[in-house]
Amino acid sequence: MNATGFFYRITNGIRITVRPLFLPDQSSPERRQFVFAYFIRIENTGEKTAQLLTRHWRIHDSVGEDSEVEGDGVIGQQPSIGPGGVHEYQSFCVLKSRRGHMEGTYHFVREDGSAFDAEIPRFEMEAEQGKGMVS
């Protein structure tokens, strides 16, 4: 992570940048629901087009609950990203505690049929203190 709250990692010419954001207006601390948005930027810094086929997320909630999410593409898309190209999207996660983290992989295939997993950097999510937050 750098000073601006972005987390990033490069794997096989694919740079994945994540910026998490706590959403206090959509959260309900008294019901232990802490909502976080995360903004994803996928950049192809390599020389060959790559298509994102699947995703695999590992989600950790500090109350000790871990879950995994797998599926096709991202938000209903399986984008092909050419050299220098970018794909951006946003999604969200609901935790039962005020802190947790996520990480995972995107599975890509190149035009020549070669496949690889690009690592999604582990990013921390922490609800802001105050505003009736329950720890």
Secondary structure as UniProt FT lines:
FT   TURN            3..4
FT   STRAND          7..11
FT   TURN            12..13
FT   STRAND          14..22
FT   HELIX           24..26
FT   HELIX           29..31
FT   STRAND          33..44
FT   STRAND          50..61
FT   TURN            62..64
FT   STRAND          65..72
FT   TURN            75..76
FT   STRAND          80..81
FT   TURN            83..84
FT   STRAND          86..95
FT   STRAND          99..110
FT   TURN            111..112
FT   STRAND          115..126
FT   TURN            131..132
//
